Amino acid sequence: MSAYEHILHNDGSCYKGEVQDGLKHGKGRYEWSDGSVYQGEWKFNKMHGVGILQRNDGTHYEGQWHEDFKHGIGTMRFANGDVYKGSWQNGLMHGQGKMFFSDGSKYEGSFANGRKHGIGKHIFASGRIWVGKFHDGKQHTRIEQINCSKDYLSQDTAPAFSSNV
């Protein structure tokens, strides 16, 4: 059986939400002393289920968690303005996803261990499209290269974020 508690820690962090046997368990909100906030589901003191993490450096993640790791489907806005939407495994981009870069370019394809890896398409801000195989974050084998107008780039945009953390 879960109870609702407000717990203030000595380091200035606090938790408001459901607890079970003295552990964060169920839905709750944790605020670190540095201003970072996680709001979502917990399982035995770990972020687990669906939640939103807003870090004090400007990074923002909305999606699935597994034992304190981003894991499943989620969207991350990085402090530099880049946005990733896709699959996560053990805290890293892994599987199929889309990366929207702050310079206007974007990548759609496979990721492994946090890097572009496998078949993918990189559309540069100039309109040039590179389709091929990526290895450990780098272009490896080109399948095709296409040049097109910048208008093509506006067809797919970075996802919007909720601000309810």
C-alpha positions as CSV (number, residue, x, y, z in Angstrom):
1,M,0.0,0.0,0.0
2,S,1.3,3.4,-1.0
3,A,1.2,6.6,1.1
4,Y,1.8,10.2,0.0
5,E,4.7,12.0,1.7
6,H,6.8,15.2,1.5
7,I,10.4,14.4,2.3
8,L,13.1,17.1,2.7
9,H,16.7,15.9,2.6
10,N,19.7,17.5,4.3
11,D,21.3,18.4,0.9
12,G,18.2,20.6,0.1
13,S,16.6,18.1,-2.3
14,C,13.0,17.1,-1.7
15,Y,10.5,14.5,-2.8
16,K,6.7,14.8,-2.9
17,G,4.8,11.8,-3.9
18,E,3.8,8.2,-3.2
19,V,6.1,6.0,-1.1
20,Q,6.1,2.4,-0.1
21,D,8.1,1.0,2.7
22,G,10.0,4.3,2.9
23,L,10.9,4.3,-0.8
24,K,9.8,6.5,-3.7
25,H,7.2,4.2,-5.3
26,G,4.3,5.3,-7.6
27,K,3.9,8.9,-8.9
28,G,6.0,11.7,-7.5
29,R,8.2,14.7,-8.0
30,Y,11.8,15.0,-7.0
31,E,13.7,18.3,-6.9
32,W,17.5,18.3,-6.6
33,S,19.2,21.1,-4.7
34,D,20.7,22.3,-8.0
35,G,17.2,23.0,-9.4
36,S,16.8,19.9,-11.6
37,V,13.4,18.2,-11.4
38,Y,12.0,14.8,-12.2
39,Q,8.3,14.3,-12.3
40,G,6.8,10.9,-13.1
41,E,6.7,7.3,-12.0
42,W,9.0,5.6,-9.5
43,K,9.7,2.0,-8.6
44,F,11.5,1.2,-5.4
45,N,13.5,4.5,-5.3
46,K,14.3,4.5,-9.0
47,M,12.8,6.5,-11.9
48,H,10.8,3.8,-13.7
49,G,7.9,4.1,-16.1
50,V,7.1,7.4,-17.7
51,G,8.4,10.7,-16.6
52,I,9.9,14.1,-17.4
53,L,13.4,15.2,-16.3
54,Q,14.3,18.9,-16.5
55,R,18.0,19.4,-15.7
56,N,19.4,22.7,-14.5
57,D,21.7,22.9,-17.6
58,G,18.7,23.1,-19.9
59,T,18.4,19.5,-21.0
60,H,14.9,18.1,-21.0
61,Y,13.8,14.5,-21.4
62,E,10.2,13.2,-21.7
63,G,9.7,9.5,-22.0
64,Q,10.1,6.0,-20.6
65,W,12.5,5.0,-17.8
66,H,13.9,1.7,-16.5
67,E,15.7,1.7,-13.2
68,D,17.0,5.3,-13.4
69,F,17.9,5.0,-17.1
70,K,16.2,6.5,-20.2
71,H,14.9,3.3,-21.7
72,G,12.2,2.8,-24.3
73,I,10.7,5.7,-26.3
74,G,11.5,9.3,-25.4
75,T,12.4,12.7,-26.6
76,M,15.5,14.7,-25.4
77,R,16.2,18.4,-25.9
78,F,19.9,19.0,-25.3
79,A,21.3,22.2,-23.8
80,N,22.8,23.2,-27.2
81,G,19.3,23.0,-28.9
82,D,19.7,19.6,-30.5
83,V,16.6,17.3,-30.2
84,Y,16.5,13.5,-30.3
85,K,13.3,11.6,-30.6
86,G,13.4,7.8,-30.7
87,S,14.5,4.7,-28.9
88,W,16.7,4.6,-25.8
89,Q,18.5,1.7,-24.1
90,N,20.3,2.0,-20.8
91,G,20.4,5.8,-20.9
92,L,21.8,6.0,-24.5
93,M,20.2,6.6,-27.9
94,H,19.8,3.1,-29.3
95,G,17.6,1.8,-32.1
96,Q,15.6,3.9,-34.5
97,G,15.4,7.7,-34.0
98,K,15.6,11.2,-35.4
99,M,18.0,13.9,-34.4
100,F,17.3,17.5,-35.2
101,F,20.5,19.6,-34.9
102,S,20.5,23.2,-33.9
103,D,22.3,24.2,-37.1
104,G,19.1,23.1,-39.1
105,S,20.4,19.7,-40.2
106,K,18.8,16.4,-39.2
107,Y,19.5,12.7,-39.1
108,E,17.0,9.8,-39.3
109,G,18.1,6.2,-38.9
110,S,19.8,3.8,-36.6
111,F,21.6,4.6,-33.4
112,A,23.8,2.3,-31.2
113,N,25.3,3.2,-27.8
114,G,24.5,6.9,-28.2
115,R,25.9,7.4,-31.8
116,K,24.6,7.2,-35.4
117,H,25.3,3.6,-36.3
118,G,23.8,1.5,-39.1
119,I,21.6,2.7,-42.0
120,G,20.6,6.4,-41.9
121,K,19.9,9.6,-43.7
122,H,21.6,12.9,-42.8
123,I,20.0,16.0,-44.3
124,F,22.4,18.9,-44.0
125,A,21.2,22.5,-43.6
126,S,22.4,23.2,-47.1
127,G,19.9,20.7,-48.5
128,R,22.4,18.0,-49.3
129,I,21.2,14.6,-48.3
130,W,23.6,11.7,-47.5
131,V,22.1,8.2,-47.3
132,G,24.3,5.3,-46.2
133,K,25.8,3.4,-43.4
134,F,27.1,5.0,-40.3
135,H,29.7,3.5,-38.0
136,D,30.3,4.7,-34.5
137,G,28.9,8.2,-35.3
138,K,30.7,8.7,-38.6
139,Q,29.6,8.4,-42.2
140,H,31.0,5.0,-43.4
141,T,29.5,3.8,-46.7
142,R,27.4,6.0,-49.0
143,I,24.4,4.6,-50.7
144,E,23.3,7.8,-52.4
145,Q,23.8,11.6,-52.1
146,I,21.1,14.0,-53.2
147,N,21.1,17.8,-53.4
148,C,17.8,19.6,-52.9
149,S,16.5,23.0,-51.8
150,K,16.3,24.1,-48.1
151,D,12.4,24.1,-48.5
152,Y,12.6,20.3,-48.3
153,L,14.1,20.6,-44.8
154,S,11.0,22.4,-43.4
155,Q,8.8,19.4,-44.0
156,D,9.9,17.7,-40.8
157,T,10.5,19.7,-37.6
158,A,11.6,19.1,-34.1
159,P,8.9,18.1,-31.6
160,A,7.5,20.5,-29.1
161,F,7.8,19.9,-25.4
162,S,5.4,20.3,-22.5
163,S,6.4,22.6,-19.8
164,N,4.5,20.9,-17.0
165,V,7.4,19.8,-14.8
